[in-house]
Amino acid sequence: MSKLSYPSLKEQEKIAEILSTWDKAIEKQEKLQILNQKLIEKVVKILINDLSLNDGIEVTISDLLNYEQSYKYAVTTPIEEIGKTFVLTANKAFILGYTKEEENIFKIPAIVFDDFTADFKYFDLPFKVRSTAIKILTAKNDVDLLFVYYLMKTIRFNVVDHKRVFLSEYQNIKVHIPCYEKQIEIRKKIEYLYKSIDKTLLLIQKLKQQKKSLMQLLLSGIVRV
């Protein structure tokens, strides 16, 4: 039986001290990411609500979006780990994997709406679905879909009973929306804000990978402390 070799207690303490530097940097960035997220959500709400109320008209969600049942796009073969077409579901996992199926693929940007929880996500790559609880929402004329997605994120909607809610309740929600040109203008501002979060998340991932690589080097003895 082979024996495992461990660094000495002194070396272990030095390794822990070095790795704690990365832990502190990761923790700092994660706190910053949370603060940025909360701030951006408030700014987004102000951008949408203020400009929409001042320059817009009152409509319902159904005036803005077309909906389509997901049955037509249901996957019928086993989920794959790799492929070119995503398979989406209605729960928090959202992306289950891929399919090699080539028929009945949804190929345009859509808001993928969970009809039981009212959870939704914007998706702009070809996909099929596993769950029939999904409603596929697309923009009507003179409506910017991504703007409506951000607008929907400012709506508070509580699901009380386990029932399908889009047709019965959600589509009837009243909102204010500006003209098409103003929608695009606001959407671009929001996208710019969210890029700062993306940069923070990438930095967090990079720091975690650096820590993992350094830990492997330190424990293997390639890098001495």
Secondary structure in CASP SS format (residue, H / E / C, confidence):
PFRMAT SS
TARGET T0000
AUTHOR 0000-0000-0000
METHOD secondary structure of the structure
MODEL  1
M C 1.00
S C 1.00
K C 1.00
L C 1.00
S C 1.00
Y C 1.00
P C 1.00
S C 1.00
L H 1.00
K H 1.00
E H 1.00
Q H 1.00
E H 1.00
K H 1.00
I H 1.00
A H 1.00
E H 1.00
I H 1.00
L H 1.00
S H 1.00
T H 1.00
W H 1.00
D H 1.00
K H 1.00
A H 1.00
I H 1.00
E H 1.00
K H 1.00
Q H 1.00
E H 1.00
K H 1.00
L H 1.00
Q H 1.00
I H 1.00
L H 1.00
N H 1.00
Q H 1.00
K H 1.00
L H 1.00
I H 1.00
E H 1.00
K H 1.00
V H 1.00
V H 1.00
K H 1.00
I H 1.00
L H 1.00
I H 1.00
N H 1.00
D H 1.00
L H 1.00
S H 1.00
L H 1.00
N H 1.00
D H 1.00
G C 1.00
I E 1.00
E E 1.00
V E 1.00
T E 1.00
I H 1.00
S H 1.00
D H 1.00
L H 1.00
L E 1.00
N E 1.00
Y E 1.00
E E 1.00
Q E 1.00
S C 1.00
Y H 1.00
K H 1.00
Y H 1.00
A E 1.00
V C 1.00
T C 1.00
T C 1.00
P C 1.00
I C 1.00
E E 1.00
E C 1.00
I C 1.00
G C 1.00
K C 1.00
T E 1.00
F E 1.00
V E 1.00
L E 1.00
T C 1.00
A C 1.00
N C 1.00
K C 1.00
A C 1.00
F C 1.00
I E 1.00
L E 1.00
G E 1.00
Y E 1.00
T E 1.00
K C 1.00
E C 1.00
E C 1.00
E C 1.00
N C 1.00
I C 1.00
F E 1.00
K C 1.00
I C 1.00
P C 1.00
A E 1.00
I E 1.00
V E 1.00
F E 1.00
D E 1.00
D C 1.00
F C 1.00
T C 1.00
A C 1.00
D C 1.00
F E 1.00
K E 1.00
Y E 1.00
F E 1.00
D C 1.00
L C 1.00
P C 1.00
F E 1.00
K E 1.00
V E 1.00
R C 1.00
S C 1.00
T C 1.00
A C 1.00
I E 1.00
K E 1.00
I E 1.00
L E 1.00
T E 1.00
A E 1.00
K C 1.00
N C 1.00
D C 1.00
V C 1.00
D C 1.00
L H 1.00
L H 1.00
F H 1.00
V H 1.00
Y H 1.00
Y H 1.00
L H 1.00
M H 1.00
K H 1.00
T C 1.00
I C 1.00
R C 1.00
F C 1.00
N C 1.00
V C 1.00
V C 1.00
D C 1.00
H C 1.00
K C 1.00
R C 1.00
V C 1.00
F C 1.00
L C 1.00
S C 1.00
E C 1.00
Y H 1.00
Q H 1.00
N H 1.00
I C 1.00
K E 1.00
V E 1.00
H E 1.00
I E 1.00
P C 1.00
C C 1.00
Y H 1.00
E H 1.00
K H 1.00
Q H 1.00
I H 1.00
E H 1.00
I H 1.00
R H 1.00
K H 1.00
K H 1.00
I H 1.00
E H 1.00
Y H 1.00
L H 1.00
Y H 1.00
K H 1.00
S H 1.00
I H 1.00
D H 1.00
K H 1.00
T H 1.00
L H 1.00
L H 1.00
L H 1.00
I H 1.00
Q H 1.00
K H 1.00
L H 1.00
K H 1.00
Q H 1.00
Q H 1.00
K H 1.00
K H 1.00
S H 1.00
L H 1.00
M H 1.00
Q H 1.00
L H 1.00
L H 1.00
L H 1.00
S H 1.00
G C 1.00
I C 1.00
V C 1.00
R C 1.00
V C 1.00
END
